Amino acid sequence: MTGGDVPASADVAIEAEDVRRKYSLGGAEVAALNGVSLRIAAGEYVAITGPSGSGKSTLMHLLGCLDRPTSGVLRIGGRDISKLGDTELAELRNTMIGFVFQSFQLLPRATAVDNVALPLVYRGVGRAERRRRAVAALESVNLGHRLGHRPLQLSGGEQQRVAIARALVGEPPVLLADEPTGNLDTANGAEVMTILEKLNAERGVAIVLVTHEAEIAARADRLIRVRDGLIVEDLARQR
């Protein structure tokens, strides 16, 4: 069975049907995605790869509800995002999806624990509970000894682990990672990947990562290749 053949009975976290995304650029219309269909089941570990300009980043933004399709249907947790207002979409994104970015995207003046607690602020979680959950999330990525450190006091690998803790503090079912090892050396990159894979195996968090690194993509259970705005390959791997 290929990765795209997710059984109908599977708990589908993300589903796209003939999704297209066009942009206006200098008065011309540019197609970034040309009709993408896929399903990602709960607990899957998926890598999306492709050359620069292939549409993989556009696809990631759509899957993360950071953008909306020009046409087609995109469902997150069974909800059609085209039928959601901006507030509802933000709430869905906050509860369903955690994000890990290549550049970490941490607040430079905030401590590690305050960076991690930030998503819970938007959920209205009380201060004491936010801190409790943030501390637990940082301990889960082996950073319990760095709670009060600010990003510039942390190594690149530690900053990315803070970002992972922030992505997971709200216990979302899906984590999207955009080039999560791109700014890290080999050792730190391997540690970050080990943490992501442990979260997938032990907590059942679906991992969807975009990468241009073949060795990183090869670690996933399913590989999706994108070219010219289309999925050209979707393969499950046997472990």
URTACOR-V214385 format. One record per pair of residues at least 12 apart in sequence whose ideal C-beta (glycine too) atoms are under 6 Angstrom apart, sorted by the first residue. I is the first residue (numbers start at 1). J is the second residue. D is the distance in Angstrom with one decimal. If there is no record, write none. Layout:
I|J|D / I|J|D
This chain:
2|234|5.6 / 2|235|5.8 / 2|236|5.7 / 3|222|3.5 / 3|234|5.0 / 3|235|5.9 / 3|236|4.2 / 4|38|6.0 / 4|234|4.0 / 6|39|4.2 / 6|41|4.9 / 10|41|4.3 / 11|42|4.1 / 12|39|5.1 / 12|41|5.7 / 13|40|5.4 / 13|42|4.9 / 13|173|5.7 / 13|174|5.1 / 13|206|5.1 / 14|40|4.3 / 14|63|5.7 / 14|76|5.8 / 15|39|4.9 / 15|75|4.4 / 16|36|5.6 / 16|37|5.8 / 16|38|5.3 / 16|74|5.1 / 17|37|5.3 / 17|72|5.7 / 17|73|4.4 / 18|35|5.0 / 18|37|5.7 / 18|72|4.3 / 19|36|4.8 / 19|69|4.6 / 19|72|3.7 / 19|74|5.5 / 20|33|5.4 / 20|35|5.6 / 20|70|5.2 / 20|71|4.8 / 20|72|5.4 / 21|33|4.3 / 21|58|5.4 / 21|69|5.7 / 21|70|5.2 / 22|70|4.7 / 31|229|5.7 / 32|55|5.1 / 32|58|4.1 / 32|229|5.8 / 33|55|5.0 / 33|58|5.6 / 33|229|4.7 / 34|229|3.8 / 34|230|5.3 / 36|231|5.6 / 42|173|6.0 / 42|206|5.8 / 43|204|4.3 / 43|206|5.6 / 44|206|5.0 / 45|200|4.9 / 45|207|4.8 / 45|220|5.1 / 45|221|4.4 / 46|208|4.8 / 46|220|5.8 / 46|222|4.6 / 47|209|5.5 / 47|211|6.0 / 47|217|4.1 / 47|220|3.7 / 47|223|5.3 / 48|210|4.9 / 48|224|4.8 / 49|211|5.9 / 49|217|4.7 / 49|225|5.8 / 50|225|5.7 / 50|226|3.7 / 50|227|5.5 / 54|226|4.6 / 54|227|5.0 / 55|226|5.2 / 55|229|4.2 / 56|210|5.3 / 56|226|4.6 / 60|178|5.7 / 60|210|5.0 / 64|97|5.4 / 64|176|4.9 / 65|81|5.9 / 65|89|5.6 / 65|93|4.3 / 76|92|5.9 / 76|96|5.5 / 77|96|5.1 / 94|122|5.6 / 96|172|5.5 / 97|172|5.4 / 97|174|5.0 / 98|167|3.1 / 98|168|5.5 / 98|172|4.5 / 98|175|4.4 / 99|167|5.6 / 99|176|5.5 / 100|163|5.2 / 100|164|5.6 / 100|167|5.2 / 100|177|4.2 / 100|180|5.0 / 101|178|5.4 / 102|178|5.8 / 102|179|3.9 / 102|182|4.1 / 102|183|5.6 / 104|159|4.6 / 104|160|6.0 / 104|163|4.9 / 106|151|4.5 / 108|151|5.4 / 111|148|5.0 / 111|150|5.9 / 112|146|5.3 / 112|147|5.7 / 112|149|5.4 / 112|162|4.9 / 113|134|4.7 / 113|147|4.5 / 115|162|5.8 / 115|166|5.7 / 116|134|4.0 / 116|137|5.3 / 116|138|5.9 / 116|165|4.7 / 116|166|4.5 / 116|169|5.3 / 117|130|4.2 / 117|134|4.0 / 119|169|5.9 / 119|170|5.0 / 133|169|5.4 / 134|169|5.8 / 137|165|3.9 / 137|168|5.7 / 137|169|4.4 / 138|165|4.9 / 141|161|4.2 / 141|164|5.5 / 141|165|5.0 / 141|195|5.5 / 143|161|5.5 / 156|183|5.8 / 156|184|5.3 / 157|184|5.7 / 157|188|3.0 / 157|191|5.9 / 160|192|5.2 / 174|206|4.6 / 175|205|5.3 / 175|207|5.4 / 176|208|5.2 / 177|209|4.0 / 178|210|5.0 / 179|211|5.9 / 180|192|5.8 / 221|237|5.5 / 222|236|5.2 / 223|235|5.2
